[in-house]
Amino acid sequence: MNLSPLQAISPVDGRYRNTTQDLAQYFSEYGLIKYRVFVEIEYFIALCDINLPGLTAFDKANYNKLREVYLNFGETDAQEIKDTEKVTNHDVKAVEYFIKKKFDDLGFPDFKEFIHFGLTSQDINNTAIPYTFKLALNEVYYPKISSLIEKLKELATAWKDVPLLAHTHGQPASPTKLGKEFLVFAERLEIQLNSLKTIPNNAKFGGATGNFNAHHIAYPATNWVDFSNNFVNNTLGLNRAQHTTQIEHYDQFAAQCDALKRINNIIIDLDRDIWTYISKNYFKQKIKEGEVGSSAMPHKVNPIDFENAEGNAGLANALFEFFAAKLPISRLQRDLTDSTVLRNVGVPMAHTVISISSTLKGLNKILLNEEVITADLENNWAVVAEAIQTILRREAYPNPYEALKDLTRTNQKITADTMAVFIDGLKISAALKEELKQITPYNYTGVF
């Protein structure tokens, strides 16, 4: 049966396939198999490059033929490996047998026992998986999150001069600028993104228990640590952990999960703030002909993009948190619990990409409702009390905070006229009274 998005169990491969399909080449079963083949081929080439005894007769002019094995790798090849796995009941061994058959086809049968030489399956898994994770970050995630940051900066520039009533503890507070509020999120995301980029993509490469036992017993004169450092760090572009068990310890991957979770938390915070601004009618949403906002209430245009983004970021974070807590723990030199967990690495990445895409979609639909924003400022003249009492403090006026508290905590509505009457009743100079009267909810917005 050919599976369609309608038949997928997970929505990341079903409902959201168009959004997540770029991740499939890295995190699907096909992707994992392909990059296992890639690591095995490049490892064989690296052994040839050091003129390992037994490989000196291999013609290096044939490197391109070897690399074509993974460069031209297709679904038919992956299926062949899966069919072999049904017999071997071991996925990496099936990859080894596939490459050995290719060596026969290419006329290199005398060298095929150097495929997977001295390695355990985790030398392949713990390089192929961080390699695909690195590719997914560089080619899908980083461009996506950068687009979100750029959109926030774009809106910050467009609305940099729009005064906005702030709310602390859910109550009207000292006004701010709408553009600055978007810069808050852009800055937070940039800081955490830069932090994520500093975490190395760690890999393990050292044989069955991390000591190069098989390598060393066969070729004791070869410096296998230097060889592996060069192969992992330079050929694969990863960071080889120096002292490991059979598996990579996943501490750096856990740090990446935590960093991705922090970024998602910022996105959730952004989504909730925009959702709240929409509920206050500070923003309207662009209406697309034919779209329905509510199945029952014709007048509604629900903020579904921000709600969708929040839900998907939450799902991603649940898995990122689990990965960070589980993967660094393994019994003695290795147990198999990490194997099935790592097959799900693409799931939180997919939910994260959905969340970013939905947030961007929502931000592209919001429209400023300046009439409501202005009315809210006009209805909350009490917020300039902070400004007035601060200037009175500057002038050593007695008990200014208490005077403003008595004024603003009565049941009367505070208006421009109320504030003017209060100022006129103060025993201060005419010039100071005029200075205080210049303060409004529209201009008391600080330095941003």
C-alpha positions in Angstrom: 0.0 0.0 0.0 1.3 3.4 -0.9 0.8 5.6 2.1 -0.7 9.1 1.5 -0.8 12.0 3.9 -4.5 11.1 4.6 -3.3 7.8 6.0 -0.4 9.0 8.1 -0.7 8.4 11.8 1.2 11.5 12.7 0.0 14.9 11.5 3.6 15.9 10.8 3.5 13.5 7.8 -0.2 14.0 7.2 -2.0 17.3 7.7 1.2 19.3 7.8 3.2 17.4 5.2 3.6 20.5 3.0 5.2 22.3 5.9 7.5 19.5 7.1 8.4 17.7 3.9 11.9 19.4 3.7 12.8 17.5 6.9 12.0 14.1 5.4 15.4 13.9 3.7 17.1 14.0 7.0 14.8 12.3 9.5 13.0 9.7 7.6 14.0 6.0 7.5 15.2 6.7 4.0 17.3 9.6 5.2 18.9 7.7 8.0 19.8 4.8 5.7 21.3 7.1 3.1 23.5 8.9 5.5 24.7 5.7 7.0 25.8 4.7 3.5 27.5 8.1 3.2 29.5 7.6 6.5 30.5 4.1 5.5 31.8 5.2 2.1 33.7 8.2 3.5 35.2 6.0 6.2 36.5 3.6 3.6 38.0 6.5 1.6 39.6 7.9 4.8 41.3 4.5 5.4 42.6 4.6 1.9 43.9 8.1 2.4 46.2 7.0 5.2 47.5 4.2 3.0 46.4 1.6 5.5 48.1 -1.7 4.8 45.7 -3.8 2.8 44.3 -0.8 1.0 47.4 0.6 -0.7 46.5 -1.1 -3.9 43.1 0.6 -4.1 43.2 3.1 -7.0 42.2 6.5 -5.5 40.9 7.5 -9.0 37.9 5.3 -8.1 36.8 7.6 -5.2 34.2 9.2 -7.4 32.7 5.8 -8.3 32.4 5.1 -4.6 30.8 8.5 -3.8 28.3 7.9 -6.5 26.9 5.1 -4.3 25.5 7.7 -1.9 25.2 10.6 -4.3 22.9 8.6 -6.5 21.2 6.8 -3.6 17.5 6.4 -4.1 14.4 4.7 -2.6 15.0 1.5 -4.5 18.4 1.3 -2.8 16.9 2.0 0.6 14.2 -0.7 0.0 17.0 -3.2 -0.9 18.6 -2.5 2.4 15.3 -2.9 4.3 14.7 -6.2 2.6 18.2 -7.4 3.7 17.4 -6.2 7.2 14.4 -8.6 7.3 17.0 -11.4 7.1 19.8 -9.9 9.2 17.5 -8.3 11.8 20.2 -5.6 12.0 19.8 -2.3 10.2 23.5 -1.3 10.1 24.7 -4.7 9.0 22.2 -4.5 6.1 23.9 -1.3 5.1 27.3 -3.0 5.2 26.0 -5.9 3.0 24.5 -3.4 0.5 27.9 -1.6 0.1 29.7 -4.9 -0.2 27.4 -5.8 -3.1 28.2 -2.5 -4.7 31.9 -3.2 -4.4 31.3 -6.5 -6.2 29.4 -4.6 -8.9 32.1 -2.0 -9.2 34.9 -4.6 -9.5 36.4 -4.0 -6.0 35.7 -7.3 -4.3 39.2 -7.6 -2.9 38.6 -4.5 -0.7 35.1 -5.0 0.6 36.2 -6.4 4.0 37.5 -3.0 4.8 33.9 -1.7 4.7 32.8 -1.2 8.4 36.3 -2.2 9.4 36.8 -2.3 13.2 33.5 -0.5 13.7 30.3 -1.1 15.8 26.9 0.1 14.5 27.0 3.1 16.9 30.1 4.5 15.1 27.7 4.8 12.1 24.6 5.8 14.0 26.4 8.3 16.2 27.9 10.1 13.2 25.0 9.8 10.7 22.4 11.1 13.1 24.3 14.1 14.3 25.2 14.8 10.7 21.6 14.8 9.6 20.6 16.9 12.6 23.3 19.4 11.6 22.0 19.5 8.1 18.5 20.0 9.2 19.5 22.9 11.4 21.5 24.6 8.7 19.2 24.0 5.8 15.7 24.1 7.3 15.6 25.3 10.9 18.1 28.3 10.9 16.6 29.9 7.7 13.1 29.4 9.2 13.8 30.9 12.6 15.8 33.7 10.9 12.7 34.5 8.8 10.7 34.9 12.0 13.2 37.2 13.5 13.4 39.3 10.4 9.6 39.6 10.3 9.5 40.8 14.0 12.1 43.4 13.1 10.1 44.5 10.1 7.0 45.0 12.2 9.1 46.7 14.9 10.3 49.2 12.3 6.8 49.8 10.9 5.2 50.4 14.3 8.2 52.0 16.1 6.2 55.2 16.8 2.9 53.7 17.8 2.2 54.3 21.5 0.6 51.4 23.2 -0.9 50.9 26.7 1.2 48.4 28.5 -0.3 45.9 30.9 1.5 44.5 34.0 -0.3 42.0 36.1 -3.1 42.4 33.7 -3.6 46.0 34.7 -3.0 49.2 32.7 0.6 50.3 33.1 3.1 52.9 31.8 2.7 53.1 28.0 5.2 51.6 25.6 5.8 51.6 21.9 4.4 48.7 19.9 7.5 48.4 17.8 9.7 48.0 20.9 7.5 45.2 22.1 8.3 43.3 18.9 12.0 44.0 19.4 11.8 42.3 22.8 11.0 39.0 21.1 13.4 39.6 18.2 16.3 40.2 20.6 15.3 37.2 22.8 15.2 34.9 19.8 18.5 36.1 18.5 20.3 35.6 21.8 19.1 32.1 22.1 19.7 31.3 18.5 23.3 32.4 18.8 23.6 30.3 21.9 22.3 27.2 20.1 24.8 27.7 17.3 27.7 27.5 19.7 26.8 24.0 20.8 28.9 21.5 18.9 27.3 18.6 16.9 29.0 15.9 18.9 29.7 12.4 17.4 31.2 9.1 18.6 33.7 7.1 16.7 35.9 4.6 18.5 34.8 1.0 18.1 32.7 -1.4 20.3 33.4 0.2 23.6 35.1 3.4 22.5 38.8 2.2 22.8 39.6 1.3 19.2 40.2 -2.3 20.4 39.7 -3.9 17.0 41.5 -1.1 15.1 44.5 -1.3 17.4 44.8 -5.1 17.5 44.9 -5.2 13.7 47.1 -2.1 13.1 48.9 -1.1 16.3 51.2 1.3 14.5 48.4 3.5 13.4 47.3 6.4 15.6 43.6 5.7 15.5 42.7 8.7 17.7 44.3 11.1 15.3 42.7 9.3 12.4 39.2 9.4 13.9 39.5 13.0 15.0 40.5 14.0 11.5 37.7 11.9 9.9 34.9 13.1 12.2 36.0 16.7 12.7 37.2 17.5 9.2 35.6 15.0 6.8 32.2 15.0 8.5 32.3 18.4 10.0 31.3 17.2 13.4 32.9 17.2 16.8 34.3 13.9 18.0 33.9 13.1 21.7 37.3 11.8 22.9 36.3 9.4 25.7 33.1 7.4 25.2 31.5 4.0 25.8 29.9 2.2 22.8 27.7 5.3 22.3 28.0 9.0 22.2 27.1 10.4 25.6 24.5 12.8 24.1 25.3 15.6 26.6 25.7 18.2 23.8 22.7 16.9 22.0 20.8 17.4 25.2 22.1 20.9 25.3 20.8 21.4 21.8 17.4 20.1 22.8 17.3 22.5 25.8 18.3 25.4 23.5 15.6 24.6 21.0 13.1 24.3 23.8 14.0 27.8 25.1 13.5 29.2 21.6 10.1 27.5 21.4 9.2 29.0 24.8 9.9 32.4 23.5 7.7 31.7 20.4 4.9 30.5 22.8 5.3 33.7 24.7 5.0 35.7 21.5 2.0 33.8 20.3 0.2 34.3 23.6 0.9 38.0 23.5 -0.3 38.5 20.0 -3.4 36.4 20.8 -4.1 38.7 23.7 -3.6 41.8 21.6 -6.1 40.4 19.1 -8.6 39.7 21.9 -8.2 43.3 22.9 -8.9 44.3 19.3 -5.5 46.0 19.0 -5.0 43.9 15.9 -7.5 42.8 13.3 -6.7 40.0 10.9 -6.7 40.0 7.1 -9.6 38.2 5.7 -9.1 35.8 2.8 -12.1 35.3 0.5 -13.7 32.0 1.1 -12.1 31.3 4.5 -14.4 30.7 7.5 -13.4 32.0 10.9 -15.8 30.0 13.0 -18.2 27.1 12.0 -21.0 28.7 14.1 -20.4 32.4 14.4 -20.1 34.2 11.1 -18.6 37.4 12.6 -15.5 35.7 14.0 -12.0 35.4 12.6 -10.2 33.2 15.1 -6.5 33.7 15.8 -5.9 30.0 14.8 -2.4 30.5 13.5 -1.1 31.6 16.9 -3.0 28.9 18.6 -1.7 26.3 16.2 1.8 27.6 16.8 1.5 27.4 20.5 0.2 23.9 20.5 2.9 22.6 18.2 5.7 24.3 20.1 4.4 22.7 23.3 4.4 19.3 21.6 8.0 19.8 20.4 9.1 20.9 23.9 7.6 17.8 25.5 9.8 15.7 23.3 12.9 17.9 23.5 12.6 17.7 27.3 12.3 14.0 27.2 15.3 13.6 24.9 17.5 15.9 27.1 16.6 13.9 30.2 16.7 10.4 28.7 19.5 10.2 26.1 22.5 11.0 28.4 21.6 8.0 30.6 22.7 4.5 29.5 23.4 1.4 31.5 27.2 0.7 31.7 28.8 0.8 28.3 25.5 0.7 26.4 21.9 -0.2 26.3 19.5 0.0 23.4 17.0 2.5 24.7 18.6 5.4 22.8 18.1 3.6 19.5 14.3 3.8 19.3 14.3 7.3 20.9 16.7 8.7 18.3 14.4 7.6 15.5 12.0 10.2 16.7 14.5 13.1 16.6 12.7 14.5 13.5 9.3 14.7 15.3 10.0 17.7 17.6 11.9 19.4 14.8 8.8 19.0 12.6 6.5 20.4 15.3 8.9 23.2 15.8 9.0 24.1 12.1 5.1 24.0 12.0 5.1 26.3 15.0 7.4 28.8 13.3 5.5 28.6 10.1 2.2 29.2 11.8 3.5 32.2 13.8 4.9 33.7 10.6 1.6 33.1 8.8 -0.3 34.8 11.7 2.1 37.8 11.8 1.6 38.3 8.1 -2.2 38.6 8.6 -2.4 41.0 11.5 -3.5 44.6 10.9 -3.0 47.5 13.3 -6.3 48.8 14.8 -5.0 52.3 15.9 -8.5 53.5 16.7 -8.8 51.0 19.5 -5.2 51.4 20.7 -5.8 55.2 20.9 -9.1 54.8 22.7 -7.5 52.5 25.3 -4.8 55.1 26.0 -7.4 57.9 26.3 -9.3 55.8 28.8 -6.3 55.3 31.0 -4.9 58.7 31.9 -4.1 57.3 35.3 -1.0 55.8 33.9 0.8 59.2 33.7 0.6 59.3 37.5 4.0 57.6 37.6 5.5 60.3 35.5 4.0 63.2 37.5 5.1 61.8 40.9 8.6 61.1 39.6 9.0 64.7 38.5 7.6 65.9 41.8 10.2 63.7 43.6 12.9 65.4 41.5 11.6 68.8 42.8 11.5 67.5 46.4 7.8 67.9 46.6 6.5 66.3 49.8 4.9 62.8 49.5 4.2 62.9 45.7 3.5 59.1 45.5 0.9 59.3 48.2 -0.8 62.3 46.5 -1.0 60.5 43.2 -2.2 57.3 44.9 -5.1 59.2 46.6 -6.1 60.7 43.2 -5.9 57.6 41.1 -7.4 55.0 43.5 -10.7 56.7 43.8 -13.7 55.5 41.9 -13.7 58.6 39.7 -12.6 58.2 36.1 -9.2 59.8 35.5 -9.2 62.0 32.4 -7.0 64.7 30.9 -9.2 67.3 32.7 -9.0 65.4 36.0 -5.2 65.4 35.8 -5.1 69.1 34.8 -7.2 70.0 37.8 -4.9 68.0 40.1 -1.8 69.7 38.7 -3.3 73.1 39.1 -4.0 72.4 42.8 -0.3 71.6 43.5 1.8 74.2 45.3 4.4 74.4 42.6 5.6 77.0 40.0 3.6 77.8 36.9 6.5 76.5 34.8 6.5 73.2 36.6 2.7 72.9 36.2 3.1 73.5 32.4 5.8 70.8 32.3 3.5 68.3 34.0 0.6 69.1 31.7 2.7 68.2 28.7 2.7 64.6 29.8 0.1 62.4 28.1 -0.5 58.6 27.7 0.6 59.2 24.1 4.1 60.6 24.8 5.0 59.0 28.1 6.6 56.1 26.3 10.3 56.2 27.4 13.3 56.2 25.1 12.4 53.4 22.6 
